[in-house]
């Protein structure tokens, strides 16, 4: 049951409102199949030309990697924070058999697109899939409402990672588990934000926020979660992502600097997991 004290509309940063609203990032050719993530390319042969089929597989596989790390989902209520068009929610329902999946996103236009993309599934599976507007720092759900919380390539946008961690601990039931995939700086060196702003437009314009992965792991620990672990999955993200970008972007253009930032040990891609202790 939603907490009535949390029903005020979420605040959205203007760059997020534009990128995922009128600009509709999901329509860019570098994304395919309704997903908006860099992909997990471990099972894909990068030595042969990449097509849309491989690109969609990479994005699905990133979700599979996160969902596998979240543990068995059967009979659990699952929450995805930053669900976008809901493609990961549909994949979770189709392949993992949870009791229900809730996709939450801060952007109303993304939720409208999600409802349109999954109108048939919403009709066929009443009660098993829903989309809800909410902010990562102020989730419109009751305490202990979910057995699993996942977030795929959204945490780099969250303005308050400490509040996100506290809300995660609150909405997870005892024994629940969280799995977050996103990119972070490799350390807390003070020059990292400036370095990334000089390399990548998404950091220069504020869409992505430069902070170390320890900001999330420490926030989870402070929130009372246990077994907190951050693991780099960069070797299975960055090379494939850069090869795919090469179809549309020449070497030296800013999107190709994601791989450069990784190779220079400034930025990496992580999977972060933690558990809410049993009471």
Order of alpha helices (4+ residues) and beta strands (2+ residues): alpha-alpha-beta-alpha-beta-alpha-alpha-beta-beta-alpha-beta-alpha-alpha-alpha-beta-alpha-alpha-beta
